[in-house]
Amino acid sequence: MTGNLVVASLSARYGPIRALNEVSFEVPSGTITAVLGANGAGKTTLLRTITGLVCPSGGTARYNGVDLASIPTSEHVRHGVAHVPEGRGVIQELTVEENLRLGGLFRRDRAGIRSSIDEVLELFPPLAERRRRSAHTLSGGERQMLAVGRALVARPTLLLLDEPSLGLAPRVTAQIMSLIRRLASAQRLTVLLVEQNARSALSVADRAVVLQLGKVVLANDAASVAADEGLRHHYLGYQIDGAVHRPSGRW
């Protein structure tokens, strides 16, 4: 079952600091929404609050009628939600295949889990070649593939991705972004994509939400955001001769 993710007036604090200030937006079913903004804008806090890792001080994040921010994180997978946190959190001592099996921990259909693992290995040929190797032997890009693949084994309908391009080479980033687009299109997967690399995220997203200091400063279709030179300059950086330049000031 799929549906829209509706974030309404979601707020969160770290002690006296308000990290999210009444954030509201909607992610339509089967689409990709990119959450953009500078370091410290509240992007990761947004995902952590939606998934219950940070207790909200107000507001809701509803998916299929369930307020995700108010239920235990361990319950999310039962509602079709998978979260791939920043930092490619795979278990390095386990093999590639063992890590993938963890994605099916809450599934009871063993044949289905096996089928899902095979599908992931088909999606990511480098993982298939290394399925019996320990995860610590993988490159950064391969670990990101493994983290995404493990989430897909859970058969989510809503995928939350936090900085999937972090530390990756441009070629690998392009591969990851292309895969996210294919998954959304082919499987009607709803994706909330938090990214520092605005250019890459906008190339695959349907819509974009721009955060600044915990507030939504813009929510629009991705093509309009990508075409707005003033917006890129003030909030996202801008592209000149292949390099991203950012204005001075607080970012």
Backbone torsions as a table, in degrees:
resi	resn	phi	psi	omega
1	MET	NA	129.8	179.6
2	THR	-118.1	160.5	179.3
3	GLY	-165.6	-179.7	177.0
4	ASN	-81.9	145.8	168.2
5	LEU	-91.1	122.1	-178.1
6	VAL	-118.3	109.8	177.5
7	VAL	-97.9	123.1	-174.1
8	ALA	-130.1	114.6	175.3
9	SER	51.5	38.3	-177.1
10	LEU	-74.9	127.4	-179.3
11	SER	-131.0	152.6	178.4
12	ALA	-153.5	150.4	-179.2
13	ARG	-131.2	149.9	166.1
14	TYR	-114.2	93.4	-173.8
15	GLY	62.8	-126.9	-179.1
16	PRO	-79.5	-7.9	-175.4
17	ILE	-90.7	125.1	176.5
18	ARG	-86.9	107.8	-176.4
19	ALA	-84.8	-32.1	174.8
20	LEU	-128.6	134.6	-175.7
21	ASN	-123.9	90.0	175.4
22	GLU	51.1	55.9	-179.8
23	VAL	-77.6	128.6	179.4
24	SER	-136.0	132.5	172.7
25	PHE	-170.6	172.1	-179.1
26	GLU	-133.0	140.0	175.4
27	VAL	-111.2	105.0	-179.1
28	PRO	-64.0	149.0	-179.7
29	SER	-56.0	134.3	175.8
30	GLY	76.4	16.0	-179.9
31	THR	-123.0	168.9	176.6
32	ILE	-111.8	126.0	172.3
33	THR	-115.3	124.2	178.6
34	ALA	-93.6	133.7	173.7
35	VAL	-104.6	117.2	-172.1
36	LEU	-119.3	161.4	178.0
37	GLY	152.3	168.5	-177.9
38	ALA	-74.9	170.3	172.1
39	ASN	-57.2	133.6	-179.1
40	GLY	87.7	3.1	-178.7
41	ALA	-75.1	-20.2	-179.6
42	GLY	110.0	12.5	-174.8
43	LYS	-64.7	-53.4	-179.2
44	THR	-66.9	-38.6	176.6
45	THR	-59.3	-37.3	177.8
46	LEU	-58.4	-50.4	179.9
47	LEU	-64.1	-41.4	-178.6
48	ARG	-66.9	-29.8	177.5
49	THR	-76.6	-41.7	177.1
50	ILE	-58.8	-38.6	-176.0
51	THR	-90.1	5.3	175.4
52	GLY	82.6	4.2	178.4
53	LEU	-75.6	-24.6	171.8
54	VAL	-120.1	130.3	-177.7
55	CYS	-74.2	123.9	179.6
56	PRO	-70.3	146.6	174.1
57	SER	-94.4	-3.2	177.5
58	GLY	176.8	159.8	175.9
59	GLY	86.7	-179.3	-176.1
60	THR	-140.5	163.3	172.8
61	ALA	-137.6	92.0	-171.1
62	ARG	-97.5	135.1	175.7
63	TYR	-137.1	120.9	-175.8
64	ASN	51.7	40.9	175.7
65	GLY	82.3	-1.4	-178.1
66	VAL	-108.1	130.3	175.6
67	ASP	-80.7	100.1	-175.7
68	LEU	-60.8	-32.4	-176.3
69	ALA	-71.4	-12.2	-175.5
70	SER	-108.6	0.3	-179.8
71	ILE	-114.5	158.3	180.0
72	PRO	-58.8	143.0	179.4
73	THR	-55.2	-35.5	-178.6
74	SER	-64.4	-18.0	-179.2
75	GLU	-86.7	-13.3	-172.8
76	HIS	-62.2	-40.0	-177.5
77	VAL	-61.3	-30.8	178.7
78	ARG	-70.4	-17.4	177.8
79	HIS	-102.4	14.3	175.6
80	GLY	82.9	20.9	-175.6
81	VAL	-111.6	132.4	175.1
82	ALA	-127.9	137.9	-177.5
83	HIS	-120.8	122.8	174.6
84	VAL	-105.6	101.6	-174.4
85	PRO	-73.1	165.6	176.2
86	GLU	-62.7	140.1	173.8
87	GLY	102.1	7.2	173.8
88	ARG	52.8	60.6	-172.4
89	GLY	-75.0	65.2	174.1
90	VAL	-90.3	160.4	177.7
91	ILE	-90.4	107.4	-167.8
92	GLN	-68.1	-25.9	-178.0
93	GLU	-76.2	-18.5	179.9
94	LEU	-89.6	158.6	176.2
95	THR	-74.7	169.5	176.3
96	VAL	-56.5	-48.6	-177.2
97	GLU	-65.8	-37.9	178.1
98	GLU	-65.0	-38.5	175.4
99	ASN	-62.0	-41.9	179.7
100	LEU	-64.7	-37.3	179.1
101	ARG	-61.6	-30.7	178.8
102	LEU	-62.0	-27.7	178.3
103	GLY	-64.3	-24.3	180.0
104	GLY	-99.4	18.6	-173.7
105	LEU	-57.6	-35.3	-176.8
106	PHE	-98.8	7.5	176.0
107	ARG	-95.1	147.0	-178.9
108	ARG	-106.6	-10.3	-179.0
109	ASP	-89.5	94.2	-174.8
110	ARG	-61.6	-38.1	178.4
111	ALA	-64.4	-37.7	178.4
112	GLY	-66.4	-38.1	178.0
113	ILE	-63.0	-44.9	179.0
114	ARG	-59.8	-42.1	179.1
115	SER	-64.6	-41.2	179.8
116	SER	-64.8	-40.1	177.8
117	ILE	-63.2	-42.5	178.5
118	ASP	-62.0	-38.9	179.1
119	GLU	-64.9	-41.1	179.1
120	VAL	-65.1	-42.2	179.0
121	LEU	-65.2	-29.6	175.7
122	GLU	-73.3	-36.0	177.3
123	LEU	-66.5	-36.2	-175.6
124	PHE	-120.3	83.1	-179.6
125	PRO	-52.9	-37.4	178.3
126	PRO	-60.1	-32.2	178.4
127	LEU	-71.8	-36.9	178.5
128	ALA	-61.7	-37.8	-179.9
129	GLU	-70.0	-21.9	-175.1
130	ARG	-119.2	22.8	-170.7
131	ARG	-59.2	-27.0	-178.4
132	ARG	-104.1	8.8	177.5
133	ARG	-93.4	153.5	176.7
134	SER	-66.4	146.8	-176.4
135	ALA	-64.0	-24.3	-179.0
136	HIS	-68.0	-14.4	179.4
137	THR	-85.7	-5.7	-175.9
138	LEU	-81.8	155.0	172.7
139	SER	-75.5	171.0	178.6
140	GLY	-59.5	-42.6	178.7
141	GLY	-64.7	-39.4	179.3
142	GLU	-68.2	-35.0	177.1
143	ARG	-66.8	-36.7	176.9
144	GLN	-66.2	-41.0	175.5
145	MET	-58.8	-41.8	-178.9
146	LEU	-66.0	-40.7	179.2
147	ALA	-63.3	-43.5	178.0
148	VAL	-67.4	-43.2	-179.4
149	GLY	-61.1	-41.9	178.4
150	ARG	-60.4	-40.6	177.7
151	ALA	-64.2	-37.9	-178.0
152	LEU	-68.9	-28.2	179.1
153	VAL	-62.7	-25.8	177.4
154	ALA	-72.9	-5.5	-178.6
155	ARG	56.8	55.8	-179.5
156	PRO	-75.6	158.6	169.0
157	THR	-107.0	-16.5	175.8
158	LEU	-127.9	122.1	-178.4
159	LEU	-115.7	123.8	178.1
160	LEU	-107.2	118.4	-175.3
161	LEU	-117.0	126.2	-179.5
162	ASP	-111.3	108.1	176.2
163	GLU	52.2	56.4	-179.2
164	PRO	-64.9	-18.9	-178.8
165	SER	-93.2	0.0	-173.3
166	LEU	-57.9	121.4	175.8
167	GLY	76.7	6.9	-177.3
168	LEU	-96.5	152.4	174.8
169	ALA	-66.8	152.4	-178.9
170	PRO	-54.0	-38.2	-179.0
171	ARG	-64.9	-42.5	179.8
172	VAL	-69.3	-38.9	176.1
173	THR	-57.8	-44.1	179.1
174	ALA	-61.6	-38.3	179.2
175	GLN	-65.8	-43.7	-180.0
176	ILE	-63.9	-44.9	-179.1
177	MET	-64.6	-40.1	178.2
178	SER	-62.1	-40.4	178.7
179	LEU	-63.9	-43.2	179.3
180	ILE	-59.1	-41.7	179.2
181	ARG	-64.5	-42.4	-179.5
182	ARG	-64.4	-40.6	-179.6
183	LEU	-63.7	-43.1	179.8
184	ALA	-63.8	-39.2	-177.2
185	SER	-75.9	-45.6	-173.2
186	ALA	-80.8	-34.8	-174.8
187	GLN	-108.3	5.9	-177.0
188	ARG	53.9	37.0	180.0
189	LEU	-79.8	131.0	176.8
190	THR	-88.7	128.7	-172.0
191	VAL	-127.9	129.7	168.9
192	LEU	-110.1	112.9	-170.4
193	LEU	-112.5	109.5	174.6
194	VAL	-89.7	126.4	-175.2
195	GLU	-146.8	138.4	169.7
196	GLN	-83.6	-29.9	-179.8
197	ASN	-82.9	85.7	-173.2
198	ALA	-62.2	-39.5	-176.7
199	ARG	-61.7	-46.0	179.8
200	SER	-65.7	-44.2	-178.4
201	ALA	-62.8	-43.4	-178.3
202	LEU	-67.7	-22.9	-179.5
203	SER	-70.7	-19.9	-177.7
204	VAL	-118.3	-14.5	-174.0
205	ALA	-81.3	154.7	171.9
206	ASP	-89.2	-39.5	179.9
207	ARG	-133.8	164.6	179.4
208	ALA	-139.2	142.0	173.6
209	VAL	-120.0	127.3	-179.6
210	VAL	-107.6	125.3	178.2
211	LEU	-106.1	145.4	170.2
212	GLN	-142.5	120.4	179.6
213	LEU	50.4	43.9	173.7
214	GLY	82.8	2.7	-179.6
215	LYS	-117.1	148.8	172.6
216	VAL	-78.5	119.0	177.4
217	VAL	-101.8	-14.7	177.5
218	LEU	-163.7	140.7	170.0
219	ALA	-138.8	118.5	-174.1
220	ASN	-157.7	175.5	175.9
221	ASP	-69.1	149.5	-171.9
222	ALA	-62.0	-37.7	-178.5
223	ALA	-62.7	-39.2	179.7
224	SER	-67.4	-40.0	178.8
225	VAL	-65.2	-43.7	-179.1
226	ALA	-63.9	-30.4	-176.4
227	ALA	-86.2	-10.4	-175.2
228	ASP	-88.1	98.9	-175.4
229	GLU	-64.1	-38.5	179.6
230	GLY	-63.7	-40.7	178.4
231	LEU	-64.3	-44.2	179.9
232	ARG	-60.1	-39.1	-177.8
233	HIS	-68.7	-45.1	-172.2
234	HIS	-81.4	-31.1	-173.0
235	TYR	-119.3	-31.1	-168.6
236	LEU	-116.7	-11.0	-169.0
237	GLY	89.8	172.4	-179.2
238	TYR	-146.1	157.6	-170.5
239	GLN	-98.7	122.4	175.5
240	ILE	-136.1	119.9	176.8
241	ASP	51.6	40.6	174.8
242	GLY	81.0	-1.1	179.9
243	ALA	-115.7	144.1	178.0
244	VAL	-91.0	123.7	177.9
245	HIS	-111.6	137.7	-180.0
246	ARG	-119.2	143.4	179.1
247	PRO	-67.1	158.6	177.1
248	SER	-73.8	168.4	-178.7
249	GLY	112.6	-170.6	-175.0
250	ARG	-79.3	121.1	179.9
251	TRP	-128.2	NA	NA
